[in-house]
Amino acid sequence: MGKTAVALALATHWPLEIISADSRQVYRRLDIGTAKPTRKERARVPHHGVDILDPGHRFSAGRWAAAASAWIEMVQARQRVPVVVGGTGLYVRALMDGLFREPALDAVRRKGLEAYLAGLTPAELVRWASRLDSEYAGGGRQRALRCIEMALMTGHPLTHWQRAAREGRRFQPWYVVLSVPRPILHQRIERRAAEMVQRGLIEEVASVLAEGHAAHAPGLDGIGVKEAVEYLHGKRSRESVAEAITISTRQYAKRQETWFRHQLEGDVLRLDATRPATDLAADIAAHWSES
């Protein structure tokens, strides 16, 4: 939270343009539900990666990374500074570390393997993934399945392909992580959830659904939007929407915090975001000039 405010404040130090690394803000007409920067803010500092897809379309991390690479090169060609802003970890990893190009896999063998693995328990999948890839770092069922599939189908573990992608990466990252004490974070989340409903979140989502988009459309399954969809389909009360958003956002923030603590490689500047955005921006500019 506060990432956009800090990036906008940083624009007083650098001639910058913002690349949004938010998997929800790519969708049009969901401004309240995805907490997009306002039109005024976007007019002040150019933004890329906002309002580029209708809610019925899926936007993969690989597709975003390819688009973000082009935006970065375009910004640099204008002699300006590209600043990637957002909390979608997979997007950040896809851009900075690269996503490997999957080798061609035999469709028949793959289908047979999927059928066999479907009968294994999560514990068995983790055991096989660990045996097939000594660098397997754990995760859910899907991650274990992916690890097993790549090792057996290609002869090389998944981490081998991921390492090859990193070696070919095009950008050298310099990260800034903003964090606040958990009690303050929870207060901010609760306040923002209530404000979203008050500003017209439910009406915004109802308008998008009225266009004919399915309730399970890719653009409608994010935190904030999905709770409004549930209300509009009679699955929860209007009064419970803000509370449900608060709970889901707190859970997501905890996962996000863990991800950014352990997954970033390279230079990382960590700042206390309880301070004013202008002070944080000044610190970032100063550390950059010293690095």
C-alpha positions as CSV (number, residue, x, y, z in Angstrom):
1,M,0.0,0.0,0.0
2,G,1.2,3.5,-0.8
3,K,3.4,2.3,-3.7
4,T,1.7,4.7,-6.2
5,A,2.0,7.7,-3.9
6,V,5.8,7.0,-3.5
7,A,6.3,6.5,-7.2
8,L,4.5,9.8,-7.9
9,A,6.6,11.6,-5.3
10,L,9.7,10.1,-6.9
11,A,8.8,11.9,-10.1
12,T,10.0,15.1,-8.5
13,H,13.5,13.6,-8.5
14,W,13.6,11.7,-11.8
15,P,11.9,12.1,-15.2
16,L,10.1,8.8,-14.8
17,E,7.3,6.7,-16.3
18,I,5.5,3.9,-14.3
19,I,5.2,0.3,-15.4
20,S,2.3,-1.2,-13.5
21,A,3.1,-4.7,-12.2
22,D,-0.4,-5.3,-10.9
23,S,-2.3,-8.2,-12.4
24,R,-5.7,-6.6,-11.6
25,Q,-5.1,-3.1,-13.0
26,V,-4.7,-4.4,-16.5
27,Y,-8.5,-4.7,-16.7
28,R,-10.6,-1.9,-18.0
29,R,-13.6,-0.4,-16.1
30,L,-12.6,-1.9,-12.7
31,D,-11.1,1.3,-11.3
32,I,-12.4,1.1,-7.8
33,G,-12.1,-2.7,-7.4
34,T,-8.4,-2.7,-8.5
35,A,-7.4,0.6,-6.8
36,K,-6.0,2.1,-10.0
37,P,-4.2,5.4,-10.0
38,T,-6.6,8.2,-10.8
39,R,-6.8,9.9,-14.2
40,K,-5.2,12.9,-12.6
41,E,-2.3,10.9,-11.4
42,R,-1.9,9.2,-14.8
43,A,-1.9,12.5,-16.5
44,R,0.8,13.8,-14.2
45,V,3.1,10.7,-14.7
46,P,2.7,8.4,-17.7
47,H,1.6,4.8,-16.7
48,H,1.9,1.6,-18.8
49,G,0.0,-1.6,-18.1
50,V,-3.2,0.0,-16.9
51,D,-6.6,-0.5,-18.7
52,I,-5.3,-2.7,-21.5
53,L,-7.7,-5.7,-21.5
54,D,-11.4,-6.3,-21.1
55,P,-12.3,-8.4,-18.0
56,G,-13.1,-11.5,-20.1
57,H,-9.5,-12.0,-21.2
58,R,-6.6,-13.7,-19.4
59,F,-3.2,-12.0,-19.1
60,S,-0.4,-14.4,-18.3
61,A,2.8,-13.4,-16.5
62,G,4.8,-14.3,-19.6
63,R,2.6,-12.1,-21.8
64,W,2.9,-9.2,-19.3
65,A,6.7,-9.6,-19.1
66,A,7.0,-9.3,-22.9
67,A,4.8,-6.2,-22.9
68,A,6.7,-4.7,-19.9
69,S,10.0,-5.3,-21.6
70,A,8.8,-3.3,-24.6
71,W,7.4,-0.5,-22.4
72,I,10.7,-0.3,-20.6
73,E,12.7,0.0,-23.8
74,M,10.3,2.6,-25.1
75,V,10.7,4.7,-21.9
76,Q,14.5,4.4,-22.0
77,A,14.5,5.5,-25.6
78,R,12.9,8.7,-24.5
79,Q,15.7,9.2,-22.0
80,R,13.3,8.7,-19.1
81,V,13.5,6.3,-16.1
82,P,11.2,3.2,-16.1
83,V,9.9,2.4,-12.6
84,V,8.1,-0.9,-12.1
85,V,5.4,-0.5,-9.4
86,G,3.2,-3.3,-8.1
87,G,2.9,-6.3,-5.9
88,T,2.2,-9.2,-8.3
89,G,5.3,-11.2,-7.5
90,L,4.9,-13.5,-10.5
91,Y,4.9,-10.5,-12.8
92,V,8.1,-9.2,-11.2
93,R,9.8,-12.5,-11.4
94,A,8.8,-13.0,-15.0
95,L,10.2,-9.7,-16.0
96,M,13.4,-9.7,-13.9
97,D,14.3,-13.4,-13.9
98,G,12.7,-14.4,-17.2
99,L,10.3,-17.3,-17.8
100,F,11.7,-20.2,-19.7
101,R,10.4,-21.3,-23.0
102,E,8.8,-24.7,-22.4
103,P,10.3,-27.4,-24.7
104,A,7.9,-29.3,-26.9
105,L,6.3,-32.1,-24.9
106,D,4.9,-35.3,-26.3
107,A,1.1,-34.8,-25.9
108,V,0.3,-38.5,-25.5
109,R,3.0,-39.1,-22.9
110,R,2.0,-35.9,-21.1
111,K,-1.7,-37.0,-20.9
112,G,-0.8,-40.4,-19.5
113,L,1.5,-38.8,-16.9
114,E,-1.2,-36.4,-15.8
115,A,-3.6,-39.3,-15.4
116,Y,-1.1,-41.2,-13.2
117,L,-0.2,-38.1,-11.1
118,A,-3.9,-37.3,-10.5
119,G,-4.0,-40.4,-8.3
120,L,-1.2,-39.4,-6.0
121,T,-1.6,-37.6,-2.7
122,P,-0.1,-34.1,-2.1
123,A,2.6,-35.7,0.2
124,E,3.5,-38.2,-2.5
125,L,3.8,-35.5,-5.1
126,V,6.1,-33.4,-2.9
127,R,8.2,-36.5,-2.3
128,W,8.6,-37.2,-6.0
129,A,9.2,-33.5,-6.8
130,S,12.0,-33.4,-4.2
131,R,13.6,-36.5,-5.6
132,L,13.5,-35.3,-9.2
133,D,14.7,-31.8,-8.4
134,S,17.2,-31.4,-5.6
135,E,16.4,-27.6,-5.6
136,Y,12.7,-28.0,-5.3
137,A,11.6,-25.3,-2.8
138,G,8.1,-26.6,-2.0
139,G,4.7,-25.2,-2.8
140,G,1.2,-26.4,-3.6
141,R,0.0,-29.3,-5.6
142,Q,0.2,-27.5,-8.9
143,R,3.9,-26.6,-8.3
144,A,4.8,-30.1,-7.5
145,L,3.0,-31.5,-10.5
146,R,4.8,-29.0,-12.7
147,C,8.2,-30.0,-11.2
148,I,7.5,-33.7,-11.8
149,E,6.2,-33.2,-15.3
150,M,9.2,-31.1,-16.5
151,A,11.8,-33.5,-15.0
152,L,10.2,-36.7,-16.5
153,M,9.2,-35.2,-19.8
154,T,12.4,-33.2,-20.6
155,G,15.2,-35.0,-18.6
156,H,16.0,-31.8,-16.8
157,P,14.5,-30.5,-13.5
158,L,12.4,-27.4,-13.6
159,T,15.0,-25.4,-11.8
160,H,17.4,-26.1,-14.6
161,W,15.1,-24.4,-17.1
162,Q,14.4,-21.5,-14.7
163,R,18.2,-21.0,-14.2
164,A,18.7,-20.9,-18.0
165,A,16.0,-18.2,-18.2
166,R,17.7,-16.1,-15.5
167,E,21.0,-16.3,-17.3
168,G,19.4,-14.7,-20.3
169,R,17.6,-12.0,-18.5
170,R,17.7,-8.5,-20.0
171,F,17.4,-6.3,-16.9
172,Q,19.5,-5.9,-13.7
173,P,16.9,-5.3,-10.9
174,W,17.2,-2.8,-8.1
175,Y,14.3,-3.4,-5.7
176,V,12.5,-1.2,-3.2
177,V,10.2,-2.9,-0.8
178,L,7.7,-0.8,1.3
179,S,6.4,-2.3,4.5
180,V,4.5,-1.2,7.6
181,P,3.9,-2.9,11.0
182,R,1.1,-5.5,10.8
183,P,-1.4,-3.6,13.1
184,I,-1.1,-0.5,10.9
185,L,-1.4,-2.5,7.7
186,H,-4.5,-4.2,9.0
187,Q,-6.1,-0.8,9.8
188,R,-5.2,0.5,6.4
189,I,-6.7,-2.6,4.7
190,E,-9.9,-2.3,6.7
191,R,-10.3,1.4,5.9
192,R,-9.6,0.9,2.2
193,A,-12.1,-1.9,1.9
194,A,-14.9,0.2,3.5
195,E,-14.0,3.1,1.2
196,M,-14.2,0.9,-1.9
197,V,-17.7,-0.1,-1.1
198,Q,-18.7,3.5,-0.2
199,R,-17.2,4.8,-3.5
200,G,-19.3,2.4,-5.6
201,L,-17.5,-0.8,-5.9
202,I,-20.6,-2.9,-6.1
203,E,-22.2,-0.7,-8.8
204,E,-19.0,-0.7,-10.8
205,V,-18.9,-4.5,-10.8
206,A,-22.6,-4.7,-11.6
207,S,-22.0,-2.5,-14.7
208,V,-19.2,-4.9,-15.9
209,L,-21.4,-8.0,-15.4
210,A,-24.2,-6.3,-17.3
211,E,-21.9,-6.2,-20.3
212,G,-22.2,-10.0,-20.5
213,H,-19.0,-11.1,-18.7
214,A,-19.3,-14.3,-16.7
215,A,-18.9,-14.2,-13.0
216,H,-15.8,-16.4,-13.2
217,A,-14.2,-14.2,-15.9
218,P,-10.4,-13.6,-15.4
219,G,-10.9,-10.0,-14.6
220,L,-13.5,-10.7,-12.0
221,D,-11.7,-13.1,-9.7
222,G,-9.5,-10.7,-7.9
223,I,-9.8,-9.7,-4.2
224,G,-12.4,-6.9,-3.9
225,V,-14.1,-7.6,-7.2
226,K,-15.0,-11.2,-6.5
227,E,-16.6,-10.3,-3.2
228,A,-18.8,-7.8,-5.0
229,V,-19.7,-10.5,-7.6
230,E,-20.6,-12.9,-4.8
231,Y,-23.1,-10.3,-3.4
232,L,-24.6,-9.6,-6.8
233,H,-25.2,-13.3,-7.3
234,G,-26.8,-13.7,-3.9
235,K,-24.0,-15.5,-2.2
236,R,-23.4,-13.0,0.6
237,S,-25.0,-9.9,2.1
238,R,-24.1,-6.4,1.1
239,E,-23.1,-5.6,4.6
240,S,-20.5,-8.5,4.5
241,V,-18.7,-7.3,1.4
242,A,-16.2,-4.9,3.0
243,E,-15.4,-7.4,5.8
244,A,-14.8,-10.2,3.3
245,I,-12.5,-8.0,1.3
246,T,-10.6,-7.1,4.5
247,I,-10.1,-10.7,5.5
248,S,-9.0,-11.8,2.0
249,T,-6.6,-8.8,1.6
250,R,-5.0,-9.5,5.0
251,Q,-4.3,-13.1,3.9
252,Y,-3.0,-12.0,0.6
253,A,-0.8,-9.3,2.2
254,K,0.8,-11.9,4.5
255,R,1.6,-14.2,1.5
256,Q,2.9,-11.2,-0.4
257,E,5.2,-10.2,2.5
258,T,6.6,-13.7,2.7
259,W,7.2,-13.8,-1.1
260,F,9.1,-10.5,-1.2
261,R,11.1,-11.4,1.8
262,H,12.5,-14.6,0.3
263,Q,12.2,-14.4,-3.5
264,L,14.0,-11.2,-4.5
265,E,17.6,-11.5,-5.7
266,G,20.0,-8.6,-6.1
267,D,20.0,-5.2,-4.4
268,V,17.0,-4.7,-2.2
269,L,16.2,-1.5,-0.3
270,R,13.6,-2.0,2.5
271,L,11.8,1.1,3.8
272,D,9.2,1.8,6.5
273,A,6.1,3.0,4.7
274,T,4.6,4.7,7.7
275,R,6.6,7.7,6.7
276,P,5.4,10.3,4.2
277,A,5.7,9.4,0.5
278,T,7.9,12.5,-0.1
279,D,10.4,11.3,2.5
280,L,10.5,7.8,1.1
281,A,11.0,9.1,-2.4
282,A,13.9,11.3,-1.2
283,D,15.5,8.2,0.5
284,I,15.1,6.1,-2.7
285,A,16.7,8.8,-4.9
286,A,19.5,9.2,-2.4
287,H,20.2,5.5,-2.2
288,W,20.1,5.2,-6.0
289,S,22.7,8.0,-6.4
290,E,25.0,6.2,-4.0
291,S,24.6,2.7,-5.5
